[in-house]
Amino acid sequence: MLDLDTREWLLTNGLGSFASGTVSDVRTRTYHGWLFAATKPPSERTLLFSHLEASLEVLGNVVALGTNFWGNGQIEPTGYELLRCFDINPVPKWIWGQDNWQLTRQLVMPYGWEGSREWGVESRERNHSTDAINRVSSHFQFCHRTLIQYRYEGSDTAILRLRLLIAEREFHHQQTANPGLQFSQLLGEQQICLQAKNSRNFGIPWHLRWTQGRYQTDAVWYWNYGLPEETKRGLGDKEDLYSPGYLIVTLQPGDIVTLEARVGFPDSTAGVLTDEIFAEAVEAEQKRLSQIFGWSKGGVGDWGLGIGEKFSNTQYPIPNPQSPLNQQLLKASDQFIVYRASIPGPTVIAGYHWFNDWGRNTLIALPGLALVPRRFDLAKGVLRTFGHYCRHGLIPNAFLGVNGEPIYNSIDAALWWIETLGLYLEATQDWEFLADQFPLVQQIYKAFVGGTHFNIQIDATDGLVSWDAPGLALTWMDVVIGAYPVTPRYGKPVEINALWYSALCWLSQWAERLSQLEFGEPVRLTKQAQRYAQQAEHVKTSLQKFWNPQLGYLYDTIEPDDRRNFQIRPNAVLALSLHHCAFSEQQGCQVLDLATVSLLTPYGLRSLDPGDPEYKGRYEGNQEQRDRAYHQGTVWAWLIGPYIRAWQRFYPQRSLPFDWQPLLDHFLFDACLGSISEIFDGDAPHKPRGAIAQAWSVAEVIRHIK
C-alpha cells in the first residue's frame, strides 16, 4: 500500500462533466470515475461509467492491471506493481509492462460543444429571453463523452480483456446494489447501449463503442469497493458497481484499440469510430486552448475575444505564451469555465470535485481567469450573468439545482461584483458596458443605504455596512453547523467595509466618467459623483474604528454591541488589497508585518493566528470536525493574491517575503497534478486538503506569477 501513488488527475469538458482518478489507477473517492455527465449543464452530474477493469494474457500468462481497495481493507488486484510510468500531459497516460510486453492507456474528455457555435448572442443581448436562448441553442449541441485508447507493444500476440464497470448515481453519493436497480444493455455492432432502471424510473441512456474486439455478456455485481479518502472524511465509503459484461481484444504487437463512452442513444450520424479519432480529439483540445490563450496566431477563443482586440493597452500583461508553466496554469484555469444552460451563459465552477458555481468565488477569481489572459468577453459575460440576477441589491452567491435558482446568502457578493466590474473597466475602458450596468450599480448602492435582506444596512452614524441575521454566515467565512455559524462575524466585518469604501470610490469615478462621456445627464451625474466622493471620505474616516493601535492590526469585526474582535485573521490583508484602500502607509506596513509572521505559509495565508486559543492546525476528521477547522487556522491558497497586492502597495521597494516554489511544486507534482488545492493544513507540513482543484487558488497564482 505504501507504493500506491494516490495523487489525482482531472479532465473536464466545459459543461460540468468530468473524469478523475489517481496515478496508480485505484479509486479512492466517490468522485473517481471516467464519465460523470452533467446532463443539465453544469448540474445533475451523474456517474455513468466508472472504469474498465483490464487484464492482459501473453503466452498463457494472465496479469491483472487494475488496482482496487475493498471494504475489508484488502488491495486486490495489485496492477499498480506493473505500472512503469504515468504522465499527465497532454492527457493522462499510463504504461504497464513486463520484460516481454508493454500496454499503454490514455484518456481524453473532448470539449462538450459540438457543431458550429456562434457564442456571443447572450453577451450582446440585454436580457435572457427565450428567443435569445433558442438562438444560441440552435447553433450547437452538448456532448458528454470520454475516449479511451490502449496500445500494445511486445514480441507475442496478447489478449486484452476489458470488464465494464458502470453506475447510475448522483455524484455525491455511492451506489448500492439492490433488487430495484437494474441495467438494460442492447448489443449492436461493436457497441452496447446501456440504461439503468430503478423501480419505474429510467436512467440516463449512454453507449460504449469500440474499434475492435468481441463483447461477451456477463452481468454481475461487484460489491464493497472501499473509498479510503471518504473514510478519512467521515463520509460514506463503500460502493457497489455493476458489470454488464466484458470486451475481448486480440492484439498483435503495435495494435491499438479505441473506445468511446458517450451519453445518449447511438447516433448513426456520429460516424465510424476509428483509432485516429483519439489523436484528433487531443489535437482539437490543444488547438482550442491555443486559440483562447494566443498560443497560435489567428485564434479568437471560445466566448469570444473581440473586445480584447479593441482594447489592447491594458494593465494586465499577456502571459508569456512560450512558458510551459504559464500554459499549464492557463489550461488549469480553463477547467473551471463552464456553460450554465439555465442562464444561458458562462459561469465558473468553484472547485472540483464537489463544488457548483458560486458568486463570490467566481467574482474573486475572474481577474485571474479572464482579465489576465484577456478573455474579456468571458469576464463581461460572467458580470452580466450575475448582474442580471441581482435582487434587492444582492448578487447571487450560488445557482443551485437543475433550474439554477439563485440563492442570496452573501453580503459581499454584490460588493465583489462592483470591485470586479471596476477591474474589468480598468482593463478594457469599456464605457458602454459601464453605462449599461450603472443603473445596477446604483441599485446595489441604494439597497445597502436603505437596507435589504439579513438586516444589511448602512449605519447612519458612521456610514459603515452592518448586518445581523442569527444562524447565518454571510461573509466568505461561511460555515454553519446546525443553526450556529462557526465564525458568525455579525455587525461590521472589516473586509466588507473596505469593499464598501472601494465601491463608493468606483461610483464616484464612474459617475464623473459617464458625465464626461455624455452617457447620461451631465449635471445630475456630476452631483452624484460628488455625493459618492463625500460618502467615501466619511467611510474612510470611520474605517479607523478598525485600527487596533496596541496590536498594530485591524479588528476583524465591530460587533452589533460595538465590541471589537481582535483576532488576527487575513481579512485585514483583504482590506489592504482592494483597488481603493483607506488605510495609511504606516498602518498597512504594520498589518503586513504581523500577517507575515502569524499567517503567511508557503501555500497561502492561515485563516487564524496559531497563537489564538480557537486555532485548529489540521483540517481532518468527520464533517463537523472539518467544518470547525475550515476558517480557524486552515490555509487558503487564494489569499496569497491579496497578500501580494497589499505588499506591492505598501512595500513597493522591498522583495516579497514569499517563495513561489513550494506552491508551484504543488501545482506540478502534488495532490491534483496540474491544479491547486482549495486549502492546506495550518500546521506544517501543510498537507493539501479540501477540493483538489479550486478556481480562485489557480486564478490568484495566474494573476501574480511572473
Secondary structure, DSSP 8 states (H G I E B T S, - for coil): -TT----EEEEE-SSS-EEEEETT----STT-EEEEEEEETTEEEEEEEEEEEEEEEETTEEEE--EEEBTTS-EEEEGGGGEEEEE-SSS-EEEEEETTEEEEEEEE---SEES---TTHHHHSSS--HHHHHHHHTT-EE--EEEEEEEEEESS-EEEEEEEEEEEEETTS-----TTEEEEEEEETTEEEEEEEETTEE---EEEEESS-EEEEEEEEEEEEE-HHHHHTTS--EEEEEEEEEEEEEE-TT-EEEEEEEESS--GGG----THHHHHHHHHHHHHHHHHHTSSTT---TT--HHHHH----SS----TT-HHHHHHHHHHHTTEEEETTTTEEEEB-EETT--BBHHHHHHHHIIIIITTT-HHHHHHHHHHHHHT-BTTB--SEEETTTTEEE---SSHHHHHHHHHHHHHHHH--HHHHHHHHHHHHHHHHHHHH-BGGGBEE-TTT--EEB--TT---SS---EETTEESS---BEEHHHHHHHHHHHHHHHHHHHHHHHHTSS-HHHHHHHHHHHHHHHHHHHHHGGGGEETTTTEE-SEE-TTS-EE----THHHHHHHSSS--S-HHHHHHHHHHHHHHTEETTEEESS-TTSTT------SSHHHHHHHTTTT-EEGGGHHHHHHHHHHH-TTS--S--SHHHHHHHHHSSBTTS--SEE-SSTT--EES-SEEHHHHHHHHHH--
